């Protein structure tokens, strides 16, 4: 039976629809950030259990991107984009109808599958657009990661403060239905297909490894770091991840083409990507809680007592800075090279976290520190694809960038699990079952964030990349310009 197809539309319409889908997918990542400190009370659970409301989304997003990309190549990009948006609708409805932690985690995990829209959308743009339009379109699609998060914070905060907190999920479901209709009616399918079979073993192995490692990180303080369950899960995760890598290198159509990562430039860039992803999540997880903790003299002197809406407005400019500095970074890639650009990004993030350790008593201080960290992330995130594309063969560009996106997602997922555990393991009891993280716990999170960013900068410094400044009119300039924007 033939699938109902949309009629071809103007390139601008195609770009707008797909970018809106990417914007909504990234919105799912920050949907509950404004209420992260209240989730234990809302769901009647512990802080480390509630942290999985965020971690589950990041985990499924990390796994969904390579799976969606491979399925899109085999069965059609429009079809998989619609499936990802359908998962967003189902996940949002599950979350909207429950106040229990397990169904909430399941719903949030299902929402995370929406991140498959971004790699599929980028691939569809490559197939559908003229070559001259592709760099700008992909740059816009990539920028939706920052924009979606920036818009999502104040919107989710306003909805939560004005209405019941479940309404944010009903709104998400409504937006997802609207996006599904747009894609269904305005986006036509690509005829490009990639032969081969789907790597079920690779998909299962990657999922099992990440779930085991993140579960050990998030529950280690509760179960005991030396307990048989924690050690067993961590060991199983590491062994499974190693076996997964061995398997992916030996099959013809792997889920993630690790063969592209053997070059030192790509290996080191991917290592830095994990740390950049980690650094991005650290302040996103800690800052909302720090801003909303009540100020109780003699008990919680560091609390700021901000409303959920004020918290969203204070943090939203960070996402806008990521978007603004992405094209700035693209120009830096051309002028000084992506290696130095990535190094600068790491140094800027380090500076932002060092500032955070000493500036965490006033809302304006969090505002400034979040801006600095976000600028560093915006600079670094744009340099990574340029480095990857400078080293990967032309026919492996898509696979190489997909692996790099996976590394960044793994970094954010690890940060969510580990840092939420740190904040939950050192708390002050305010009575009535209400606990808040201690000042030292927040400082430790910021110190770890600065350490991760500094290590990323050192890795960037060690990347064996030769940059030759191009002269005006050089054909190589055009090539590097495209690489920097993607």
N, C-alpha and C positions, 0 to 999 in steps of 0.2 A: 504494500500500500504506500503510495507516494505521500511524502510529508508536505503539508501546506507551506508554501514558501511566500516570503514577502517580496514585493517588487523592489528592484534596485532604487536607492535614493541618492540624493546629492552627498558628496563626500563630507561636507560639514555636518549634515544631519547624522550620518553614520558615526562620525567622531564624537558628536555631542551625546548620542544615545549610549555608546560604549563607555564613554568617560563618566556618564552619570551612573552607569552600572558599577564601574570601578569605585566611584565616590561612595556609593551606598555600601559596597562590600567593605571598604575601609572604615566606614561609619560603624559597622558591627564590632570592630576592634575596640573602639573607645566608648561604646554604648553605655557600659556600666561603670566606667572609670569614675564619674562624679559621685557615685554612691558606694564605692568600694569599701569605705570604712563602715558603712551601715549594713552591708550584706549579711554579716553574721546574725544581726538582730532580725532583719527581714526574713531570713531563711531558717532562723532558729537553729543555728549550727555553730561550729567553731570557726575561728579565723582561717586556719589552714585548709579546712574543707571549703570554705567560701572562696578562697583564692582560686579554686579550680573553676569557678564561674568565668574567670578571665583566662586561666591557663588552658582550659578545654578549647576555647575559641582559637587561641594562638597555635595550639597543637594541631587541630584539624586543618587550620589554614596552611601550616607548614607541609602537611601531608597532601592536602588537596591540590596545591599548585602543580607539582610534577604529575600527579595522577590526572588532573583535568587537562593538562597540556598534552599528555600522551593520548588520552581518549579523544581529545579534539582533533589531533592529527589523524586518528584512525576513523572516526565516525562523523566528524563535522564540527566545526567550531561554534556555529550558531546553536546547534543542538545541545552541546555541553554547557554553553553559557546559560541557556534556558534551564537546564537541569540544576546548575549552581544557584540560580535565582529561585528556583522552586524549593531547593533545600533551605534557602534563607527564609522563605515564607513559612515553611513547616516549622523550622526552629523557632522563629519569632512567635508563632501561635502557641507552641509548647511552653515557652517561657512566660507568655502573657497569661496562661491559664493555671500557673502553679506558684506556690510559695514554699515548695519543698526543694531541698538542695539537690537531690539526685535527678529529678526531672529537669531542674534548671540547668544542671551541668550538661545533660543530654541535649537540651534545646540549644544551649550556647555552642556546644560542639557542632551541632547541625548548622547553626548560623555560620560558623567558621568556614564551612565548605564553600561559601560564597566567594572567598578569595580566589577561587579558580577562575572567576570572571576576568581577572586582570591579565594573566598570561594568555588566556584564550582570546581576549579582546585585542591584545597586542599582535598576536598571530593573525587574527582576522584583518586587522588594519594593514598588515604587511601584504596580505593576499589581495585586498580590495582596492588599495589606494595607488595612485601614481607614485613613482619613486621620489619625486620632489616633495610630496606631502608627508611621506612616511616619517622622517625624523621628528618634525614638529608634532605630529599626531601621537607618536609614541612617547615623546617627552611630556605631552599633556596627560596622557593616560597614566604615566608613571607618577606625575605630580598629584594625582587623585589620592595617593596614599597619605600625603600630608594634609591636603585640603579636607578630605573626608574626616580625618581625626580632628582637625581644627573646628570644622562646623559641628561635628558631633558632640563635642564637649559642652558648649553652652546650650545647644538645643536639648540634649538629654537632661542637662541640669535644670533648665527651665521647666520642662515637662514634669520631671520628678518633684520639683518644689511646688508646682501649681496643682498637679493631679496626683492620683495614686501612682506609685512607682511602676506598676504593671503597664501603664499606658505607653511607656517608651517602647515596649515590645509590640503593642498594637499599632503604634505609628510605624515602627520598622516593617511590620507585616504589610501595612497599607502601601508604603513606599515600594516594597518589593513587588507587590502585585502590579503596581503602576509601571515599574521598570520591566517586568515580564511582558506586559502588554506592548510597551514601546519596542522591545527587542523583537517580539513575535511579529509585529506589524511593519516595522521599518527596517529590519536587518535581514538581508538575504544570506543564504549559505555560501560558503566557499567550496569550489570544486576540488581544491587541493587535498590530497589524502596521502598518508604515509603508510606503506605496507608493513606487515609484521603482526605480531600478536601482543596482547596486553600482558605485562609482567605482574601477574598476581602474586608470585612469590616475593618479588621486590616490594610491592605495595604492602603486603602483610608484614614483611620483615622490618621495614622502616617504621610502620605504625607500632609494632610490638616493642621495638627498641626505644622509641621516643617515649611511649607511655610508661614503660618500666623505669627509665631514667628519671623522668619528671615526677613520677609517683614517689620514688625513693627520695628525691630532693624535697618535695613538698611535705611528706609525712615523716621524714627522718627524725625531726625533733620530737614528734609525738611517740613514735615507735621506739626511738633510741637509735642513734647513728651507728651503734655497733650491734644492733639487734639482727637476728638471723633474717628477718623479713626485709629490712632495709638493705643489708649487704647482699642478700640473695637477688633482690630486684635490680640493684645497681650492677651486679655481676652479670646477670642475665641480659640486661640492656646493653652493656658493653660488648659481651660476646656476640649477641645478636647483631649489633651494629657492625662489628668486624666481619662476621659471616655474610651480612648483607652486602658490604663493600666488595668482598671477594666474589660473591655471586654476580653482582652487577657488572663487574669487569669481564665476565666470561660468557655472557649471553649476547645474542645478536641484537635484540631490541630491548635494552634495559629501561626500567622506569626512569632512572637518572643516569645519564651517560657520564660516568666517572672518568672515562678515557680522556675527556677534554681537560681534566684537572691535573694532569701529570706535569705540565710545564710549571716551573717555579713561580712565574708571574701569577698564574691562576691559583696555584696552591696557596701562596701567601696572601693574595687578595681575598680568597675565600675565608682564610683564617681571620683576617682583619674584619671581614663582614660579620662573622659570628659575634665578635666583640662589639662592633658598632650596633648590631641589633640588641645586644645585651644592654649597652649604654642608653639606648633610646628608651627601653622599657623601665629602667631603674627610676628615673625621675617621674615618669608617667604613673608609676605605682605608688611612690612615696608622697609626692607633692599633694595630691587630693586629700589624703588622710591627714597630713600635717596641717593643711589649711583649715580643715573642718573640726579639728580637735578643740573642745572648749578650753578657754583660758581660766584655770582655777588657781589663784595665787597660793603658793606653798605646796601645791600638788602637781599641777600641770602648768608651769610657768611659760612653757614654750608654745602652748596652744594659741590659735589665732581666732577660733570661733566664727569662721566664715560660713555663709550659707552655701547650699549646693550650687545655686545660680552664680554667686560671686566666685566660687571656685572654678566653675566652667569658664567664666569670662577672664579670670586671671591666667588660666592655662591655655586658652584658645590661641592667643597670638603666637605661641610656640609653633603650632602647625602651620600658621601663615608664614612664619619665618623660614620653615623648611621649604615651602613652596617658592618663596621669593629668592632664596639663595641657591636653588637648584640651577636656574639659568646662569647665575653668577659663577657657580662652580664649573659649568660647561665652558664659560669663557676662560676661567683659570686653567682648565685642562689644556686649552690651546696655547695659552701664554706661557705657562710654567710647567705643564705636563701633569697628567693625572696622578703620578706617584707623589709629587710634592703637594698636590691638592688634597690627596687622601691624608697625608701627614698633617697638613694644616687642620683638616677637619678633626682628627684625633686630638691634636693639641688644644683646639678650641673647646671640645667636649670636656677634656681634662680640666681646663680652667674653670668651666662652668660648675663642675662637681666640687672642685676645691673651694670655690666661692660658697657653694651650698653648705659645706660643713660648718662654715663660720657665719653664714647669713641665713638663718632659719627661724627668726623670731618675729618678722613682720611680713605681711602679704606682698609688699613691693619687692622685698628681697627674693622671695620665691619667684615672683614675676620676672625679675632680671635674670636670675640663675636659669630658669627654664628657657628664656629667650636665648641665652648664650649656648646652652646645650643643644637647643634645636637648630641654631645656626650651624654648629659643628656637624650635626647629623645631616643637614641639608647639603653641606659642602661635601662631606664624605660619601653620601649615597650616590651623588652624581658622578663621582670619580671612579667608583667601582666598575660600572659597566664599561667605561672607557678603557680601563686597565684590562678587563676581561677580553674585550673586543680587539685590543692591540695584540693579543697573544693567541687567541683561538683561531683556528682555520675558518675560512668563510662558511663552509658547509656545516660547521659545528657551533656557529654563533648562538643559535637559539638554545641548544643544549647547555652551552657554557653559561649563558645568562640565567637559564632556569635553575641550574645548580647554585649559582650565586644567590638567587632569590631564596632558595631553600636554606642556605647557610644563614642568611639574615633572619629568616623566620625561626630557625632553631635557636638563634641567640636570644630573640625576644621571649620565646617559650621557656627557655632555661632561666632567664632573668625573672619571669613571672613566678615560677615555682620556687626558686631559691630565695629571692628577696622577700616574697610574701611569707616564707617560713621564718626568715630573720625578724620581720616585723611582728609576727604572731608569737614568737618565742620569748620576747622580752616586753612585758606589758605592765601597765598600771591599772589596778582594779578601781573603778570609779563607783562601784556598788550597783546593785540591781542587775548583775550579770553583764555590765558594760565594761569592756576593757579597751585601752588605747595603747599603742606602742610607746615605748620610752623615748626620750630625746636621744639617748645613746644608740638606740636601734636605728633611728633615722640617720644619724651621723654615720653609722657603719654602712648603711645602704649607699650613702653618697661617697664614702671612701672606696667601697667596692666598685662603684660606677666610675670613679676617677681612675682606679687601677686598671679596669678593663679598657678604658679609653686610652690611657697611657701605653698599655701593651699594644693596642691597635696601632698607635702612632709609631712605635718601635718596629712593628712588623712592616708597616708601610715604608719605613726608612730602609729596610733590608730588601725590598723588592728589587730584583735585578732588571730595572727598566731603563732603557736609554731614550732620552727625549731630545729630539733635534728641533730647534725652533724653525718653523716654516717661514718662508718669505711670501710676500703677497703674490697672489696669482698662482701659487703652486697647486697642482692637482691633489697633492697629499693633504693640503689644508682642508679641502672639502671632505676628504675621507675621515680625517680626525675630528672635524666638526660634527659630522654625523655620529661618530662613535661617542663623542662627549654628550650629545643630546639624548641618546637612546636611554 
